[in-house]
């Protein structure tokens, strides 16, 4: 295992723990017979693109998209050229309502991640076409550690917790040190019960500016659909 960058200082020991060794064996076995998303070099894209020292906002998802070509390691994001999923469409709707930002024509959120928005799923892999298939295999312990580190060692981070799953995972975040924004999930099943109109994006920027930090530029620039994320040169993979 060879994590590079400042996450290594905090997470290297996790890869020696029993739960991660069990998870590693599980994934190795899964890859023999099943298709796993995202691709192995993209398991840690969220950490790769958003260094620990630059985390300003955390948007917590549950597990990766399980359709072909969708997941690439950032919560709610899809690769260039892939149809924008319904939940992300509702996120764009809220951005337009909140900040008058016209919906992007793509679903690739790396531009947010590069500004310090940690797009973290609770579970980092999934079997193709089987939502939630890698839950309770160990990933949740790893991502709990990430949240714990941010909570303890940072000050003034915005946590966006959408839906009961994310809210439960973030229940130990120190509300005196950080800004915790909660709403229902942006899924079409719930978005109209409180996500649309939550104004989380303007609230996040107002909070950051109040602390003397640069606000997030939520408007996404157009990209070419041939763009790809190559994580291999920036982060070593343990399995």
C-alpha beads as a LAMMPS data file, in Angstrom:
LAMMPS data file: protein, C-alpha beads

239 atoms
238 bonds

1 atom types
1 bond types

-500.0 500.0 xlo xhi
-500.0 500.0 ylo yhi
-500.0 500.0 zlo zhi

Masses

1 110.0

Atoms # bond

1 1 1 0.000 0.000 0.000
2 1 1 1.417 3.370 -0.961
3 1 1 -0.898 6.304 -0.340
4 1 1 0.756 9.509 -1.433
5 1 1 0.012 13.050 -0.379
6 1 1 -1.103 14.175 3.048
7 1 1 -3.768 11.469 3.470
8 1 1 -0.911 8.979 3.935
9 1 1 -0.009 10.408 7.322
10 1 1 -3.501 9.787 8.621
11 1 1 -4.693 6.658 6.830
12 1 1 -1.658 4.449 6.255
13 1 1 -2.229 2.485 9.470
14 1 1 -5.795 1.646 8.424
15 1 1 -4.507 -0.663 5.702
16 1 1 -2.808 -2.861 8.284
17 1 1 -5.935 -3.390 10.361
18 1 1 -7.920 -6.605 10.328
19 1 1 -11.054 -5.129 8.788
20 1 1 -9.139 -3.811 5.790
21 1 1 -7.314 -7.101 5.267
22 1 1 -10.688 -8.861 5.256
23 1 1 -12.054 -6.281 2.818
24 1 1 -9.042 -6.747 0.573
25 1 1 -9.618 -10.506 0.408
26 1 1 -13.317 -9.958 -0.292
27 1 1 -12.580 -7.619 -3.211
28 1 1 -9.957 -9.925 -4.644
29 1 1 -12.474 -12.779 -4.625
30 1 1 -15.210 -10.588 -6.082
31 1 1 -13.029 -9.516 -8.989
32 1 1 -12.555 -13.133 -10.028
33 1 1 -16.228 -13.574 -10.889
34 1 1 -17.935 -10.179 -10.972
35 1 1 -17.572 -6.706 -12.410
36 1 1 -16.795 -4.117 -9.733
37 1 1 -17.436 -0.374 -9.964
38 1 1 -15.599 1.907 -10.006
39 1 1 -12.465 0.536 -11.654
40 1 1 -9.748 -0.406 -9.184
41 1 1 -7.521 2.634 -9.906
42 1 1 -10.502 4.857 -9.015
43 1 1 -11.427 3.445 -5.603
44 1 1 -9.769 6.414 -3.875
45 1 1 -10.473 9.203 -6.349
46 1 1 -12.151 11.333 -3.677
47 1 1 -8.969 11.325 -1.573
48 1 1 -6.740 11.638 -4.613
49 1 1 -8.386 14.773 -5.964
50 1 1 -9.116 16.464 -2.625
51 1 1 -6.098 16.450 -0.282
52 1 1 -6.784 16.352 3.445
53 1 1 -5.288 19.806 3.935
54 1 1 -7.665 21.343 1.378
55 1 1 -10.988 19.913 2.582
56 1 1 -13.555 22.698 2.924
57 1 1 -16.836 20.896 2.198
58 1 1 -17.850 17.234 2.547
59 1 1 -20.772 15.890 0.508
60 1 1 -21.509 12.418 1.782
61 1 1 -22.994 9.746 -0.450
62 1 1 -23.846 6.120 0.229
63 1 1 -22.332 3.780 -2.376
64 1 1 -21.173 4.137 -5.988
65 1 1 -23.458 4.049 -8.997
66 1 1 -23.766 0.456 -10.164
67 1 1 -24.380 1.071 -13.873
68 1 1 -21.748 0.658 -16.557
69 1 1 -19.446 3.654 -16.957
70 1 1 -21.004 5.738 -14.208
71 1 1 -18.932 5.487 -11.036
72 1 1 -15.420 6.901 -10.858
73 1 1 -14.874 7.459 -7.150
74 1 1 -16.638 10.776 -6.466
75 1 1 -20.045 10.734 -4.781
76 1 1 -22.949 11.808 -7.008
77 1 1 -20.558 12.329 -9.956
78 1 1 -20.462 10.436 -13.246
79 1 1 -17.868 10.313 -15.962
80 1 1 -17.980 12.704 -18.915
81 1 1 -20.412 11.606 -21.591
82 1 1 -22.584 9.598 -19.162
83 1 1 -26.248 10.550 -18.701
84 1 1 -26.763 12.703 -15.622
85 1 1 -28.470 10.606 -12.890
86 1 1 -31.766 11.803 -11.376
87 1 1 -30.323 12.723 -7.965
88 1 1 -27.640 14.860 -9.575
89 1 1 -30.256 16.511 -11.765
90 1 1 -32.047 17.548 -8.577
91 1 1 -28.783 18.863 -7.156
92 1 1 -28.481 20.997 -10.271
93 1 1 -32.089 22.154 -9.853
94 1 1 -31.324 23.282 -6.329
95 1 1 -28.203 25.095 -7.497
96 1 1 -30.344 26.972 -10.003
97 1 1 -32.968 27.834 -7.372
98 1 1 -30.366 28.801 -4.791
99 1 1 -27.647 30.542 -6.782
100 1 1 -29.195 30.964 -10.252
101 1 1 -26.620 28.596 -11.714
102 1 1 -27.897 26.987 -14.893
103 1 1 -27.733 23.168 -14.836
104 1 1 -24.488 21.779 -16.206
105 1 1 -24.629 19.685 -19.351
106 1 1 -22.500 16.968 -17.776
107 1 1 -22.314 15.183 -14.424
108 1 1 -18.545 15.211 -13.874
109 1 1 -17.956 16.947 -10.524
110 1 1 -14.175 16.889 -10.391
111 1 1 -14.111 20.699 -10.595
112 1 1 -15.802 20.794 -7.200
113 1 1 -13.391 18.243 -5.767
114 1 1 -10.388 20.258 -6.925
115 1 1 -11.650 23.224 -4.896
116 1 1 -11.838 21.262 -1.650
117 1 1 -15.227 19.565 -1.892
118 1 1 -14.668 16.002 -0.667
119 1 1 -17.200 13.904 -2.590
120 1 1 -17.078 10.877 -0.312
121 1 1 -19.187 7.760 -0.528
122 1 1 -19.585 5.681 2.625
123 1 1 -18.891 2.519 0.605
124 1 1 -16.282 2.807 -2.143
125 1 1 -17.139 -0.176 -4.379
126 1 1 -20.194 -2.026 -5.660
127 1 1 -20.935 -5.050 -7.818
128 1 1 -22.333 -4.200 -11.238
129 1 1 -26.139 -3.904 -11.250
130 1 1 -26.399 -4.736 -7.530
131 1 1 -26.947 -1.614 -5.457
132 1 1 -25.555 -1.856 -1.939
133 1 1 -23.822 -5.168 -2.613
134 1 1 -20.572 -4.126 -0.876
135 1 1 -22.139 -2.652 2.216
136 1 1 -21.032 -4.005 5.604
137 1 1 -17.790 -5.389 4.181
138 1 1 -15.473 -2.874 5.849
139 1 1 -15.617 0.285 3.767
140 1 1 -17.860 2.019 6.298
141 1 1 -15.163 1.680 8.980
142 1 1 -12.615 3.263 6.642
143 1 1 -14.852 6.190 5.689
144 1 1 -15.905 6.696 9.314
145 1 1 -12.206 7.184 10.020
146 1 1 -11.995 9.813 7.283
147 1 1 -14.918 11.728 8.766
148 1 1 -13.429 11.407 12.259
149 1 1 -10.114 12.833 11.059
150 1 1 -11.749 15.810 9.383
151 1 1 -13.937 16.419 12.420
152 1 1 -11.036 16.284 14.871
153 1 1 -8.207 17.915 12.952
154 1 1 -10.012 20.544 10.871
155 1 1 -11.979 23.602 11.878
156 1 1 -14.825 25.183 9.932
157 1 1 -15.670 22.446 7.408
158 1 1 -19.149 22.324 5.857
159 1 1 -20.767 18.880 5.978
160 1 1 -23.738 18.323 3.670
161 1 1 -25.718 15.359 4.972
162 1 1 -28.551 14.481 2.616
163 1 1 -30.920 11.756 3.778
164 1 1 -31.112 9.635 6.921
165 1 1 -28.166 7.421 5.965
166 1 1 -25.752 10.353 5.665
167 1 1 -27.159 12.001 8.782
168 1 1 -26.635 8.849 10.828
169 1 1 -23.057 8.534 9.571
170 1 1 -22.372 12.152 10.483
171 1 1 -24.037 12.097 13.877
172 1 1 -20.745 12.521 15.771
173 1 1 -19.590 15.624 13.899
174 1 1 -18.896 18.498 16.280
175 1 1 -21.496 21.150 15.459
176 1 1 -19.544 23.744 17.443
177 1 1 -16.484 23.364 15.196
178 1 1 -18.153 22.768 11.852
179 1 1 -21.217 23.701 9.813
180 1 1 -23.564 20.734 9.410
181 1 1 -26.302 21.117 6.790
182 1 1 -29.002 18.448 6.716
183 1 1 -31.919 17.747 4.396
184 1 1 -33.708 14.865 2.763
185 1 1 -31.903 13.086 -0.071
186 1 1 -31.953 14.633 -3.567
187 1 1 -33.442 11.422 -4.963
188 1 1 -36.643 11.917 -7.001
189 1 1 -38.388 9.976 -4.220
190 1 1 -37.668 12.657 -1.633
191 1 1 -36.223 15.833 -3.212
192 1 1 -39.537 17.666 -3.174
193 1 1 -39.915 17.063 0.564
194 1 1 -37.174 19.478 1.524
195 1 1 -34.061 19.143 -0.585
196 1 1 -35.273 21.580 -3.217
197 1 1 -35.198 24.907 -1.433
198 1 1 -32.654 23.897 1.234
199 1 1 -30.155 26.548 0.016
200 1 1 -27.205 24.448 1.146
201 1 1 -24.873 25.814 -1.518
202 1 1 -25.337 29.468 -0.625
203 1 1 -25.259 28.623 3.096
204 1 1 -21.969 26.778 2.599
205 1 1 -20.376 29.689 0.770
206 1 1 -21.655 32.242 3.298
207 1 1 -20.143 30.167 6.091
208 1 1 -16.793 29.800 4.316
209 1 1 -16.610 33.504 3.503
210 1 1 -17.440 34.299 7.130
211 1 1 -14.328 32.334 8.114
212 1 1 -12.180 34.171 5.586
213 1 1 -12.058 31.230 3.160
214 1 1 -12.614 31.257 -0.581
215 1 1 -16.162 30.253 -1.522
216 1 1 -16.752 27.271 -3.775
217 1 1 -17.390 28.014 -7.431
218 1 1 -20.364 25.713 -7.878
219 1 1 -20.880 26.520 -11.558
220 1 1 -19.262 23.776 -13.650
221 1 1 -17.317 24.619 -16.767
222 1 1 -18.089 22.640 -19.943
223 1 1 -15.809 19.680 -20.574
224 1 1 -15.038 17.342 -23.427
225 1 1 -16.651 13.929 -23.083
226 1 1 -13.303 12.288 -23.806
227 1 1 -11.794 13.564 -20.539
228 1 1 -10.705 10.805 -18.198
229 1 1 -9.423 10.680 -14.634
230 1 1 -6.145 8.836 -14.243
231 1 1 -5.438 8.185 -10.581
232 1 1 -2.543 5.784 -11.041
233 1 1 0.148 8.437 -11.107
234 1 1 -1.044 10.145 -7.933
235 1 1 -2.063 7.465 -5.485
236 1 1 -0.821 3.975 -4.815
237 1 1 -3.461 1.303 -4.395
238 1 1 -3.326 -1.384 -1.696
239 1 1 -5.274 -3.907 -3.753

Bonds

1 1 1 2
2 1 2 3
3 1 3 4
4 1 4 5
5 1 5 6
6 1 6 7
7 1 7 8
8 1 8 9
9 1 9 10
10 1 10 11
11 1 11 12
12 1 12 13
13 1 13 14
14 1 14 15
15 1 15 16
16 1 16 17
17 1 17 18
18 1 18 19
19 1 19 20
20 1 20 21
21 1 21 22
22 1 22 23
23 1 23 24
24 1 24 25
25 1 25 26
26 1 26 27
27 1 27 28
28 1 28 29
29 1 29 30
30 1 30 31
31 1 31 32
32 1 32 33
33 1 33 34
34 1 34 35
35 1 35 36
36 1 36 37
37 1 37 38
38 1 38 39
39 1 39 40
40 1 40 41
41 1 41 42
42 1 42 43
43 1 43 44
44 1 44 45
45 1 45 46
46 1 46 47
47 1 47 48
48 1 48 49
49 1 49 50
50 1 50 51
51 1 51 52
52 1 52 53
53 1 53 54
54 1 54 55
55 1 55 56
56 1 56 57
57 1 57 58
58 1 58 59
59 1 59 60
60 1 60 61
61 1 61 62
62 1 62 63
63 1 63 64
64 1 64 65
65 1 65 66
66 1 66 67
67 1 67 68
68 1 68 69
69 1 69 70
70 1 70 71
71 1 71 72
72 1 72 73
73 1 73 74
74 1 74 75
75 1 75 76
76 1 76 77
77 1 77 78
78 1 78 79
79 1 79 80
80 1 80 81
81 1 81 82
82 1 82 83
83 1 83 84
84 1 84 85
85 1 85 86
86 1 86 87
87 1 87 88
88 1 88 89
89 1 89 90
90 1 90 91
91 1 91 92
92 1 92 93
93 1 93 94
94 1 94 95
95 1 95 96
96 1 96 97
97 1 97 98
98 1 98 99
99 1 99 100
100 1 100 101
101 1 101 102
102 1 102 103
103 1 103 104
104 1 104 105
105 1 105 106
106 1 106 107
107 1 107 108
108 1 108 109
109 1 109 110
110 1 110 111
111 1 111 112
112 1 112 113
113 1 113 114
114 1 114 115
115 1 115 116
116 1 116 117
117 1 117 118
118 1 118 119
119 1 119 120
120 1 120 121
121 1 121 122
122 1 122 123
123 1 123 124
124 1 124 125
125 1 125 126
126 1 126 127
127 1 127 128
128 1 128 129
129 1 129 130
130 1 130 131
131 1 131 132
132 1 132 133
133 1 133 134
134 1 134 135
135 1 135 136
136 1 136 137
137 1 137 138
138 1 138 139
139 1 139 140
140 1 140 141
141 1 141 142
142 1 142 143
143 1 143 144
144 1 144 145
145 1 145 146
146 1 146 147
147 1 147 148
148 1 148 149
149 1 149 150
150 1 150 151
151 1 151 152
152 1 152 153
153 1 153 154
154 1 154 155
155 1 155 156
156 1 156 157
157 1 157 158
158 1 158 159
159 1 159 160
160 1 160 161
161 1 161 162
162 1 162 163
163 1 163 164
164 1 164 165
165 1 165 166
166 1 166 167
167 1 167 168
168 1 168 169
169 1 169 170
170 1 170 171
171 1 171 172
172 1 172 173
173 1 173 174
174 1 174 175
175 1 175 176
176 1 176 177
177 1 177 178
178 1 178 179
179 1 179 180
180 1 180 181
181 1 181 182
182 1 182 183
183 1 183 184
184 1 184 185
185 1 185 186
186 1 186 187
187 1 187 188
188 1 188 189
189 1 189 190
190 1 190 191
191 1 191 192
192 1 192 193
193 1 193 194
194 1 194 195
195 1 195 196
196 1 196 197
197 1 197 198
198 1 198 199
199 1 199 200
200 1 200 201
201 1 201 202
202 1 202 203
203 1 203 204
204 1 204 205
205 1 205 206
206 1 206 207
207 1 207 208
208 1 208 209
209 1 209 210
210 1 210 211
211 1 211 212
212 1 212 213
213 1 213 214
214 1 214 215
215 1 215 216
216 1 216 217
217 1 217 218
218 1 218 219
219 1 219 220
220 1 220 221
221 1 221 222
222 1 222 223
223 1 223 224
224 1 224 225
225 1 225 226
226 1 226 227
227 1 227 228
228 1 228 229
229 1 229 230
230 1 230 231
231 1 231 232
232 1 232 233
233 1 233 234
234 1 234 235
235 1 235 236
236 1 236 237
237 1 237 238
238 1 238 239
